[in-house]
């Protein structure tokens, strides 16, 4: 679960937090999901979080939620990465 706290201007995933201020009123997130971890990049790499132990190996679903006054999801792109293992 990746969250952004607008009041605190903070990116949150599990127990890991990092400050992230909007740029022109928006934030951008790039999230890479692996079998056992999430890599989260805020505002094109200005902030990076690495969170281990968040995904089950059989989990294949993606869910999004955008909440709060004025909050909206502007774009979402999902791409499957090829495995490096033969």
LODOKOL-726594 format. One line per field, with one value per residue (C-alpha): residue number from 1; residue in one letter; x, y, z. Coordinates in nm, 4 decimals, padded with zeros to 6 digits, m for minus. Example, Ala and Ser with C-alpha at 12.3 -4.5 7.8 and 13.67 -1.06 7.14 Angstrom:
<sites>
nr	c(1,2)
rest	c(a,s)
xx	c(01.2300,01.3670)
yy	c(m00.4500,m00.1060)
zz	c(00.7800,00.7140)
</sites>
This chain:
<sites>
nr	c(1,2,3,4,5,6,7,8,9,10,11,12,13,14,15,16,17,18,19,20,21,22,23,24,25,26,27,28,29,30,31,32,33,34,35,36,37,38,39,40,41,42,43,44,45,46,47,48,49,50,51,52,53,54,55,56,57,58,59,60,61,62,63,64,65,66,67,68,69,70,71,72,73,74,75,76,77,78,79,80,81,82,83,84,85,86)
rest	c(x,x,x,x,x,x,x,x,x,x,x,x,x,x,x,x,x,x,x,x,x,x,x,x,x,x,x,x,x,x,x,x,x,x,x,x,x,x,x,x,x,x,x,x,x,x,x,x,x,x,x,x,x,x,x,x,x,x,x,x,x,x,x,x,x,x,x,x,x,x,x,x,x,x,x,x,x,x,x,x,x,x,x,x,x,x)
xx	c(00.0000,00.1624,00.0169,00.0776,m00.0167,m00.0996,m00.0962,00.2411,00.3762,00.4969,00.5237,00.4420,00.4726,00.4396,00.6871,00.8979,00.8340,01.0017,00.9242,00.7834,00.6650,00.4379,00.5780,00.3254,00.0579,00.1250,00.3425,00.4545,00.5207,00.7028,00.6537,00.8395,00.6953,00.9088,00.8232,00.9333,00.9710,00.8533,01.0785,00.9020,01.0381,00.8737,00.8972,01.1259,01.3703,01.3856,01.2792,01.3349,01.1911,01.2770,01.0346,01.0896,00.8372,00.5281,00.4138,00.2987,00.4517,00.1067,m00.0422,m00.1097,m00.3632,m00.3207,m00.5491,m00.5463,m00.7263,m00.7191,m00.8872,m00.9133,m01.0373,m00.8952,m00.7020,m00.7215,m00.5323,m00.4101,m00.2468,m00.1691,00.0477,00.1223,00.3942,00.5144,00.8909,01.0638,01.2428,01.6212,01.6212,01.6301)
yy	c(00.0000,00.3219,00.6424,01.0139,01.2368,01.5788,01.7615,01.6209,01.6173,01.2654,00.9474,00.6370,00.2619,00.0382,00.1688,00.3679,00.7391,01.0171,01.3861,01.4637,01.8093,01.8628,02.0231,02.2564,02.1092,01.7464,01.4518,01.1727,00.8175,00.5379,00.2037,m00.1156,m00.4293,m00.7392,m01.0724,m00.9477,m00.5720,m00.2372,00.0337,00.3700,00.6811,01.0174,01.3146,01.1463,01.0124,01.3101,01.0598,00.6833,00.4214,00.0528,m00.1595,m00.5334,m00.8011,m00.6374,m00.8756,m01.2338,m01.4424,m01.5473,m01.1960,m01.0618,m00.7861,m00.4111,m00.1678,00.2091,00.4564,00.8324,01.0075,01.3536,01.6923,01.7809,01.4553,01.2815,01.0210,01.1883,00.8872,00.5230,00.2941,m00.0675,m00.2602,m00.6148,m00.6485,m00.9492,m01.1810,m01.1750,m01.5472,m01.7965)
zz	c(00.0000,m00.1188,00.0245,m00.0014,00.2934,00.1480,00.4809,00.5849,00.2265,00.2917,00.0852,00.2891,00.2361,00.5416,00.7997,00.5513,00.4945,00.3008,00.2473,m00.0983,m00.1989,m00.4985,m00.8132,m00.9786,m00.7494,m00.8454,m00.7463,m00.9761,m00.8638,m01.0433,m00.8682,m00.9547,m00.7955,m00.7548,m00.5939,m00.2545,m00.2668,m00.3964,m00.5359,m00.5256,m00.6945,m00.6264,m00.8605,m01.1129,m00.8536,m00.6168,m00.3485,m00.3515,m00.1160,m00.1112,00.0886,00.1316,00.2213,00.0768,m00.1967,m00.1899,m00.4677,m00.5934,m00.5891,m00.9372,m00.8794,m00.8814,m00.7009,m00.6877,m00.4645,m00.4752,m00.1839,m00.0358,m00.1525,m00.4928,m00.5264,m00.8616,m01.0569,m01.3734,m01.5410,m01.4702,m01.6783,m01.5960,m01.7763,m01.7196,m01.6955,m01.8435,m01.6050,m01.6019,m01.5265,m01.8143)
</sites>
